[in-house]
């Protein structure tokens, strides 16, 4: 029986989701139980202090306040668990396991699984695999602390997914179905597509039964003669650059700074009023003038920063080279080589891909018009989805 070969292009989100699924069944169980127990004690204390204590100064609102506190109390443990799960789900494991952000080939035999990633190949017998999961958009299995993720979109069809899943069910005792809405999968058949288009993939040679019995399922030539790369050239207008920079980077940054200024000014206004031994109600004219003037000042700063960005921008020509390791950016007046590890977010627009390198606050636009055929489009999308922590359409 011929082995099943899948070429997986796992994204950062695929890897992070897989770690969360696995940890929710293992590492997160004990801390979650402790959080629930201690927050339950806090909920009881909160109920005693707020739900039973009298507050005469509230007058007619006392009963409503008690009702609100009584309703909040039993929700506290569940809220604590929800916050804990949200924090754990937001953790980024993809950078720690960056090897799987490269295309990885999985070869499933009757009694073993061979994994070929970058410049290494490993063979695992079924007894080496401790757990397996069927997640909404991927199949997952673990060997020790290593979590392998195979997105379902990389399979050739649903029948192939069922066949591999059945192998996992039959051979791995700890198999679980992950809860969640099952999306409609568009199958890419990544292995056959990449072989037919000539993308750099390990040279797999099927072995005969005698050779398989001795060691590997396939012979993988893992020495790479070169790195798959794609070069794109395109112009961008000053307006495109400034509008995109403002929308996705500068606006959020400046809004945060101005919000802090507004908050600080409000506190300052309150202090000044209280120093005069008045309340805000008594000094409402002064407070209103103060906040109107402050709002005008904030609005001026906001539009002034935007105008500065527009004035500083100019038409530019980009020549970028995309590889598995980095992106080389050549512009009219600069040249920069960025490692994919700095990439935090990709936003796909109608005409461009917006790349945000968060740690250094660098912003890059890739024009879709420069991607002239379907293979280049597939190469760019797969690369960006694998390298970005967040990919938004």
N, C-alpha and C positions, 0 to 999 in steps of 0.2 A: 504494500500500500504506500503510495507516494505521500511524503510529508506535506503539510499545509504551510505555505509561506505567506506571511503578512509583513508589509513594510509600514511601520507605524511612524506617524509624524505627530507626536504628542505636543500639545501646546503647554504653556506655563499653567493655564487654568486646568487643563486635564490632569497635570501632575499634582497641583495643589488640591484639587477635588479628590483625587485618589488617596492622597495622604490623609485628608479629613475623613473620608469613608473608613479607612483602615483604623485610624486613631480613635474614631468614635466607638469602635468595637473593642479596642484594647487600651491604649494609654489614657484615654479621656474618661473611662468608666469610673475609676476610683476618685479622681479629683471632682468629677461631676457629682458623685454621691456625697462627698464631704461638703461641697458647696450647697447642695440641697438641704443637708441636715442642719448646717450652721445658719443658713438663711431662714430655715423654719423657726429656729429659736429666736432669731431677730424679728420674724413676723409676729410671733407671740408677744414679744416685748413691745413691739410697735402697737399691737392691738390693745394691750393693757394700758399703755401710756396715752394713746390718742383716742381709742374707741370707747374707753370706760371713764376717762377723766372728764370732769365738768369744766366748761368754759363759759361762765356767765356773760363775759364781755362780748361774746358773739351774738347774744340775744336770740333772735328768731332763726339765725343761721346755725345755731349749735347742733340741732338735730341733723341738718344736711351735712355738716362737717363730720359728725359721728358716722353717718351712713357712708360717706366717702372713705373714711379711714377703715371701716369694717370691710368694705369691698376691696380696698387695697391690700389689706393684711394677708389674705390667703394667696394673693397673686405674687407676693414678694419672692418666694422660692422659685417659682416658674420664671419670673423675670430675671432672677440671678442666673438661672441655667441658660436662658436665652442669650443673655449678655456673654456668658462664658463660651457658648457655642459660636456666637458671632465673632468673638475675638480669635478663637481657634481657627475658624473658617477663613479668616483674613490673613493668616500666617502664610508666608511665601517659602515653600519648600523647593520650588523649581530651581532657584539659584544654587542651593546646596546639592541638588541632583541634576546639575546642568548637562551631564552626559546624555540624559534621555531627552534633552531638547534637540539633539541631533537625530536625524532619521535612524530608526532602529529596526532591524529585521528579526522577526520571530519565526522559527521553524518548529512546527508541532509534529512530533512523531507519535507512534503508538505508546512508547514508554518513556520518552524524554522530550525536553524542550531545549532548543539551541537558540541563544540570543547573540546577535551580532550588532555591536554598537561602536561606531567610529573605528578605532584600531584594536578592538578586542572582541573575542568570541568566547562564550562560556556555554557549557552543557549542563543541564539540570535534570536529574531524574525526578519522577513525580514525588518521591518520598522527601525530596529536598524542599518542596514547595509547601509552606505551612498554611496559607490561607488563599482563598480566591473569592472574587466578588463579580456579580453582574450589576454594573451601575447603569443609570439611564443612557449614557452615551459612550460607555467604554467597558471593556473587560479588564480586570485587574487581578494580578496574583503577586504573592510576596515570597521572597526567599530570605529568611533572616530579617534584617532591617531594611532590605532593598525592596522597593515597590515598583513593579513593572506595569505600565499602562499601555493598553492597546485601544485607541479610539475606534469605535465601530464604523466610522465613516471610511476608515482605511481598508476595510474588508471589501471583497468583490461583490458580495450580496448577502442577503439575510440567511441563506442556507449555510454559507460559510461561517457566519457568526454562530448559528445553532450548532454546527459541527464542533467548533472549538470550545464553545460553552459546555457541550456534552462531555468532551474530554476532561474539562476541569471538574465537572460534577462527578464523573465516574472515578476520578483518580485522587481528588483532594477532599478529605472528610470535612474540613472547615470551609464549606462553600456557603456564601450568603447572597441574598438578593437585596440590593440597596434600594431603599424607598425613594420615591421621587417620580415626577411626571416623565414618561417615556417620550422623548421627542421623535419626530419623523426623521429618519436617517437617510441622507443622500450618499450612497456608496460610491467611492472614488476608485476602488481597486488600485490603490497606490503602487503596489509592487509591479503590476503589469504596465501601468501607465509610465512609471519611471524607467522601467526597462525598455519599453518601446520608444520613449523619447530620448533615450541616451543619457539621462542624468547619471552622475557618478554614483554607483551603488556597488556594494561588494559583489565580486564575481562568484556567484554561487554555482557549484557543480554538484549535481545529485550523485550520491555514492550508491554502489550496489549493496545488496543485503549483507554480504560478508564484511564489507568495509564499515557499514553502519553498526554492525554488532561490535566492532572493535572500538569505535570512538564516536565521532561526530555524525550528525544526520546529513549535513552537506559540507562540502569543502569551500571555505570562504577565503578568498584572497583579500586580506585586510590591509595590505600595503597600498596606500593611495598614491597614484602617480601625480595627482593634482587635486586642487580643491574646486568644487563646482562654484562657478561665479557667473554673475550677470551684470552687464554694464548698461546703464541708462543715461541718456543725455536729454536735457529739456530746459527751456527758458521759463522763468517765472517773473511776473510783473511786480513792481513795488507794492501795488495795492493788494495783490494776492498774499504777498509775504506779510505785510503789516496787518491786514484783516485777520489772517489766520493766527499770527503771533498774539494779537490782542484777544481774540476769542478764546483760545485754548490755554494761554500762559499768563500774559500780563494782566488781563482783566481780573482773574481770580486772585492773583497776588496783590494787586493794588486794592481791590475790594476788601481783602482781609486787613490790610494796613489801615485803610480809611475807617473800617468798622471799629478797630481798636482806638483810633483817634476819636471817633464819635463817642464811644463808651467812656473814654477817659475824660472828654470834655463834659459829658453829662454828669459824671461824678464830681468834677470840679465845680460845675454850676450848682449842684446840690449843696456842696460844702460852703460855697459863698453865701447862699441863701440862709443856711443854718447859722452861719457866723453872725448874721444880722438878727438872729433870734426870730426868724419868720418861717412860715411853712411855704411850700410850693404854691398852694392855693392862694396864699396872701400875696405872693410875688409872681403871679402867673404872667403878668405883662413882661416883667424882666426875663422870666424863663422862656417865654415865647419868642421874644426878640433874640435872645441868646441862641436858641436852637434854630431859628430861621437863618440867622447869620452863619451859624456853623454849617447848616445844610448847604447854603450857597457856597461856602468855602470848600466843602467836600466835593460838591458838583464841579466847581472850577478845577480842583486838583485832578479829578477823574478825567475830565475832557482835555485838560492840559497834558497829562501823561499820554493820552491817546494821540493828541496832535504831535507830540514829540516823537512818538514811535513812527507815525506816518512820515514826518519830515526826515527821519533818519534812514528810512527804507529807500531802496533804489532797485531798478530792474537788475536781475542777476541771471547768470547761466550756470546750471548745475550739471556736473558729470559725476555720477555715483556708481560705485562698484559694490555689489552685494555678494558676500560670501557667507559660509557657515560661521566664520569666526568674527567678522566685523563688517562695518560699512565704511568705505573710503569716499569722502565727500570733497570734490574739487569745485570751487566757485571762482568768480572773477578775481577776487582778492584774497582768497584763503584756500587752505587745504587741510583736511582733518580726517583722522582715522579713529572711529569710535568702536569700542568693544560692545557686543550685544548685551553684555551684563549690565550696562548702564541704561538700557531701554526699559521704561516702565509702562508706557501706554501707547497703543496704536488706535487711531480713530479713522475709520474708513468713510470718506465723503464721496459725493457723486463724481468729482473730478480728480481727487487727490487722496493719497494716504498721508495722514499726519502722524509723525513719529515724535514722541516726547521722551527725551533722555533726562529723567528727573533729577538725578544727583548733580548734574552740571547745568541743569536748566537749558539744555540745547533743544531747539525745535527744527524739524526737518520735514519738508513737503516732498512727496514723490508723486509726480504727475502720472495719472493713469494713461494719458495720451502717449507717453513714451513706451508703454508696454504694448508692443505691436502684434503679439500673437497669443494664442490660448496657453501655450506651454509656459511662456514668460509670466503670464498672469498667475498660473498655478504655482510656479516657482516662488514668486513674490509673496502671494497670500500664505502659502504653507510656511515660508520662512518667517514672516512677520507674526503669524499666529503662534508659532513655536517659541519665538524669542521674547514676545511681549508678555508682561504680567497681566495686562488688561487689554483686550481687543474689543473695540466697539464699532458697530455699523452705524 
